[in-house]
Amino acid sequence: MSTEAPPDVEVGQWHRLDRRMLLIRPVLDVVKSLPVLIGTVLLGRGNGWEWIGLGVTALTVCVGISHVLTSRYRIAEGQVEWTTGLLLRKHRAIPLDRIRTVDVTSEPKHRLFSLSAVRIGTGRHSAVSSSDQLVLDAVSETEAHRLRTALLHRKEVASEAEAAPPPEQVVAEVDRKWVRYAPFTLSGLAVVGAVFAAVWHFAHQLNIDPENVGPLRDLMDGLANTALWLIVVVAAVALLVVVSLLSVGGYVLSFWNFKLTRETEGTLHVRRGLITTRSVSIEEERLRGVEIKEPLPLRIAGGARLTAIAGGLREGKGGDKGGGLLLPPAPVGRVHEIAAEVLRENFDPATVPLDRHPRRALTRRLTRTVGGVLILAAVLFGLYWIDFLPAWMWQVALALVPFAALVGWDAYRNLGHAIVGRYLVSRSGSLARATVAIRREGVTGIVVSRSFFQRRAGLITVTAPIAAGRGGYQVVDVGESAGLATAEQAAPGLLTPFLRREAQR
């Protein structure tokens, strides 16, 4: 593919950020500087320290305004260039053939003036450098579309005023009934935990004892004469209600107006969001497969989520942070339908029966789950024996042994793999079950590994490296002969020299 920009994309002409950002950026900078400003005013009253806070705030505002006024970008000579700075100039350039993603995000500050932020990424997973991403944080919505089309498709686009969205085929849209799956994602539990931790830390920093706070003290006094079992039941119900409400709210905010479309240029386009809208494009030529994620609560409710395995997409938690989400929590049947549509297949490869793994894999899972709970119970009992913890803690841990055994059995029952046409399919996990279908032509090698305990059990782990997603996907705890046969089918000829050398020894 040529890296030259199309002739009608105003080659070499510099563009500036939208000036309407000048109405937003100073306000945001003042809000960010409020802790410094308030701290210097309160602590430095009478000795002139408040002027330092005002000076820092003014400097922050000036830097923000300078960024908006001096930032310029252009597409020229096979690359996209960006420059900014008044006293300290910065200049960056990304070759067009290295661009993998162009994400368009509109936060509330942008939507107020119909603006968007465009993030141009190379797909590199750099944790210490931001050189793999270029951010234009204030362009018009039409200009954002023009940039996305020009940078991803190398398509001839006229001017910003004449740009028009290409025809699209709707692949999937969110159904309001799917909100019933929100409480089973447990996202609300994470929010409750984060809020509780933040409040607890803040109270600790201010030397506030929760038992001395009026409402909390009255609540503790009222619970003193209440049966323990009733307290536990009421607390569990209250927590369930709060978590469910937060999960529903998070689902609506994240997936409102969710739409997955296919453009004529061969691009999957995902748009979603209520307050903050996000637009992500996934080139089908970089698509290497799909992953169906079914956390245990969501699986019990008959739901799942679908994510793309594609080059240039970051692997994020929950399959969402990296922009590869193809379908939010939805009925599992619908997820399989969309997976087949995205892969352009007559059926979803992940629905075929998988080859079972040896019983020795069951032993390994029961050892991990049951053994871990027994060790925890033993530690808690030791702490009880030295009068450090109450007895009920180790008793509760011991009561979890049957549940741990069920989790281990379910993890073994979910183990499986298969070669389905051009796809390698693998499944694993219990509390977080995942089924992966990757195209064999995208596999760049084969890695066969086994730990000390796997050697004793006659098991191996086969890893298929791939330039997408997590970088490699595993078939875990498979029998040695079945694993080698699967590896040979997934990447024909790669293991043959090593197997012959091993046979000659």
N, C-alpha and C positions, 0 to 999 in steps of 0.2 A: 504493500500500500504506500502510495506516495505521501511524503511528509510536507509537500508544498501546500500552502494555503490556497484555496480557490481564488480566482482573480477578482471575484465580486465581494470579497469580505473586507474591502477597504484596506488592502495590504499596506503596511508601514504607517498608517495613520494612527496617531496616539489618541486614546480616549481617556476621559477623566471619570472619577467616581461621581455619582449623582449628587448635586449640590444640596438637595433636600436633606441629606444626612447631616448638614450643618445645624439643622433644627433639632436633631436628636442627640448627636455625639456629645455636645457640652453638658446636656442634662445627665446623660449616663456617666460621664466622667465625674461630675459633682457628686452623684449618688455613690460611686465607688470610693470617693475621697471622704465621705461623711465620717467613717470611724476615726480617721486622722484629724479631721477638722473638729469633731466633738471632743476628742481626747485632749487636744492642745488647748481648746477653750476652757474645758473644765479643770484641767490640771495646771494650766499656765496663767490663770486669771491674775492680773496685777503685775506680772513679771515679763510681759511681752511675748510669751510663747504662743499666744493665739495668732500672732502675725506669721509665725512659721507655718501653722496649719493653713492659713489663708494663702500663703505663698505657694505651698505644695499643691493646694487645690487649683490655684490659678495656673501653675506650671503644667499640671495634668490636663487641664482644659485646653491650654495652648498647644500641647503636643497632639491632642486629639484633633483639633482644628487643622493643624499643620498636616496631619496624615491625610485628611480628606482633601485638602487643597492641593497637595503635591503629588498624590498618587496618580499614576498614569499607567495604561496598559495598551498593548497592541499585539496583533498577529502578523508576524513578518519573518521572512526567510526561514520558513519551516519551524518556527517556534513561537511560543507565546511569551511576551516579555512584560515585566512589571517593575516599575521604579517608584520610589517614594523618598521623602526626607527633605529637610530644609538645610540644616547644618550638617547632618550626617546622612549622606545619600546611600540608599540601598538599591541594588539592581539584581533582579533574578530573571532567569530564562529557563523554560522547560521545552525541550523538543516535542513536536506534535506527536511523533511516533512513540513517545514514552507516556503519553496521557492515557490513563485507564478509566478514570471516573470524573464526571462533572456533576456534582451534587448542588442542587439549588434549594436553599433554605430561607424561609421567611418567618422570622420571629416577630413578636408583637411590635417591636420597635421598627421593623421594616414594613409590616403590613399597614401601619398608620399612614404611610405615604406611598404605598404600592411599590415598595422596593424589595430586593432580594439580595442574599449573599451567595456568591458562586464560589465553590471550593473545587479547585482543579487538582486532582491527585494523580500520582504516578503509580500507585499500587504498592510502593515499597512499605515495609512494616518497620519503620524506624521509631524506636522508643526514646531516643536521645536527641533527635533532630527533627525539625519541621521542614527540612528541605524537600520532602516528598510531597508537599502540598502548597498550593498558592491560593490565597483567599482574596477575593474582591468583595469587600463587605458592604458595598452599597451601589447597586446598579438597578435600573428599572426592570420590571418583570419581562418586558419585551426584549430588552438587551440581554437578560439572563438566558432567555430562550435562544436568541441568536448565537450567543457564545456556546451554549450546549450543542446546538446543531453543527456549528462550524468546527468545534474542537473534537467532537466525537465522530461525526459522520464525514468530515471534510467536504461537507455539502455546500454548494454555492448558495450563499445567502446574500440578499441585497442589503439594504440599509436597515437600521433598527426600526424605522417607521413602517417598512414594507414587509418585515418578517411575519410569517404566519405559521402556526403549528401544523406539522404534517398530518396526513390522515392516520388514524389509529384504529386498531381492532381491540375492543374491550375483551380482556381475558377473564378478569374477576373483579367484582365489586363487593364491598363489605355489606353484609346483611345485618340490620339492626338487631335481629334475633340472636346474633352471635355474641352479644354482650353477656349472655348467660354463662359464657365460658370464662369471663373475667375473674370471678372469685376463685377459680381453680388454678389460676396462674401464680397465685401467692405473691404477686407484686405488691399488694397492699400490706402484706406482712413485712416486707423489706422496708416500706415507708414507715410503718409503725416502729420498727426497730431503730431506724435511723433517727426519727424524731425523739424517741425515748432516750437514745444515747446522747443526742445533742442537748436535750434539756437537762439530763443528769450531769453532763460535763459542765454546762453553764452554771448550774446550781453549785457544783463543787468548786468551781473557780471563784464564785462569789461567797463561798463559805455559808451557803444556805442549807440548813438541815430540813429536808422535806417534812419531817415529823413536826416541825415547829410552824409550818405554814397552816394558817387557819383552817381552810377547807379540808386539807389532807389530814390534819390532826383530828378534826371532827369525824372524818371518814374512818380513820384507824380506831378511834374510840367506839364508833358504832359497830365495827367488825369484831371487836374484842369479845363480844358476847354471842357471836354467830358461829354456828357449826362450821367446821373446816370444809366438809364436803359441799355445803351450800355456797361457801365463798368460791371454791374451785369451779363449781358449775356456773355461777353467775359471771365470774371473771372470764371463763371460756366462751360463754355466749356473747358477752360484751365484746370480747376480742374478735370473735367470728363476725359479728355485725360490722364493727369498724373496719376490719380487713376487707370484707366484701364491698363495702361502700367505697373505700379507697381504690380497690381494684377496678371496680366499675368506672369510677371517675378517671383513672389512669387509662383504661381501655378507650374511653370516649375521646380523651384528649389526644391520644397517640394515633388512633386509627379512624378518626372521623373522616368521612369522604374518601376512604381508602379505595384506590382504583389501580389495577394492574392492566396495562395495555401493551400491545405490540405495534411498533411503528413499521412503516414500509421499508425503512433502512435496515431492518433486522435488529432492532433494539427493544428490550423490555423496559418499560417506563413505569415506575411506581410513584404515586402521589398519595400523601396522607397528612393528617394533622388537623386540629381544630384551632388552637391558639397559635402554635408554631407549625407551619406547613413545611413539608419536605418533599423534594422531588429527586428521585434517584434513577439513573439510567444504567442498564446492564446490557452490554453488547452480547448478542447471542453467539457470536464467533468465539467469545471468551468463556462461554458457559461450559463447565466441565461436569455438571451434575446437580443433584438436589439433595437436601437433607430434611427429613421429617422428624421433628422433635416432639416427644410426648412425655412431659413430666408426669409423674404418677397421678397427682390429683386431676390433671387435665385428661389423662388417659382413662381414668375411671369415669369421667363425665362424657367420654366419647369424642374428645377433641384432640387437635394437634395443630402445630404451626409448620409452615413451609419456608425454607430458606434456600438461597441459591449458592452453589459452589462455583465461583467464577474468578478468573484472573483479575487482579486489581482490587478486589473487594476485601476489606479488612474483616477478620473474624472477630465478631463481638460477642458480649455476653447475651445469651438468649437469642443469638442469631439476628439481633436487631441493630446493635450499635454500629456494626460495620456496614449497614445499608443493604444487606443481602436479603432482607425479608420479602418474600413473595406472597405470603398470605398470613394474616394474624390468626390467633386462636380461633378455629372454626371446626365444623364437623369433619371427622377424619375422612369420611367418604368424599367430601368436597375437596379436601386437601389432595387426595390421590388423583382426582379429576384434573385439578390445576397442575399438578406435577406432570401428568402425561401431556397436557397442553403445552406447558413450558418446554418440555423436552421434544415436542413434536413427535410423540409416539402414540400408538393406539391404546396403550395401557401404561400404568405406572410400574416400572420394574420393581419397585419396593413392595408390590402386592403379591409377588410370586412366593410359593412355599420355599423356605430356606433349609439348607442342610444343617442338621443338628450337630452339636459338638459332643465329644466323649463325656462320659459320666465323671471322669476325673476333673473336668472343668467345674462340675457341681461341687465336688469336694473342696476345691479351692475357694469357691464363693462362700460356702457355708463356714469354712475356716475363718475367712475374713470377717464376715458379718457377726456370727455367733461368738467367735473368739474375741473380737473387739469389744462386744458388750460384756463378756465375762471378765475381761481384763479391767474394764471400767468399774464393774461391780466390785472386783477385788480391791481396787485402789480406794473406792469409796468406803468399803468395809474397813480397810486399814485405817483410814482417817476417822471412822466412827470408833474404832477400837481404842484410839488414843484420845477420845473425847473431843475431836475437832469438828465433827459433823454429826447431825442427827442420824438415827438408824434408818429412817424412812427413805433416805436418798439411795443407799445401796440396795434396799429392797425394791424400789422402783426400777433401778437399773437392771436388777435380776429379772424383774417381771417383763422386761423388754426382750428377753431371749427368744420367745416364740415369734415375736414380730420380726426379729433379726433373721430367724430361720426362714420365714416367709419371703423376706426381701432377697435372701441368698438364693432360694429356689426360683423366685421370679426372675432374678438376674440370669440364672442358668437357662430358664425356659425361653428367655428372649434372645439368647445367643444364637447366631446363625449367619450363614453366608451363602452366596450363589453367584454363578456367572449366568447372566440373562442377556443373550445377544451381545451387544456392544457394551454392556454395563457390568461392573463389579458391584454387588450389593452386599452390605454387611449391616448387622444389627447387634446392639449391645446395650446394657444398662437396665436398671429397674426404677429407681427413684427419678432418673432422668434418661429415659430410653430414647435412643436415636437410631434411625435407619438411614443409611447413606447409599446412594446410587451414583457412581462415578463412571464416566466414559473411559473405557480401557485405552483408547487412543491418546488420552491425556496423561496416562501413567508414564512417568519418566524413569522408573526403575523399580526394583523390588528389594525390600529389606526383610530378611528372615532373622528373628532374634528369639532367644529363650533365656529365662533366668535360671538360677540354680534349682528352684523348686519346680519350674516347668520341665527341666531336663529329667528330674526324678519322676514326673508324672507323664512324660512322653508327649508333651504339648509344645507348641511353638506359637509365636505371634508373627503374622505376615503384615507388613506395612507397605502400602502402595503410595509412594511419593507422587505429588501432583502439584503443579504450579498454580494453586488456587486454594481458597479456604484456609484450613489449618496447615496446609503444606504436605499433609500425608494422612491417610485413613487406614485403620487397622482392622484385621480379622484376628480377634484375640482368643487365645487358648483353644486353638484348633489342633486336631490330631496331626502328627508329623506328616504322614503320607497324604492326607487330605489337604493339608495346608500347602505342601509343595506342589500338588496337582493344581490347586487353585492359583498359586503364584505363576505356574507355567501357562495356565490359560489366560490369566490377566495380562501377562507380558510374555508372549511366546518367544522362546529362544534365549531369554536373559539368563535363566538358571541352568541351562543345559550344560555348559562347560564346567560349572562347579559341581553338578551332580555326577558327571562322568569322572571328574578328578577324585571325588569322594569315593566312588565305586571302585576305582583302581587302587585305593589304599589298602 
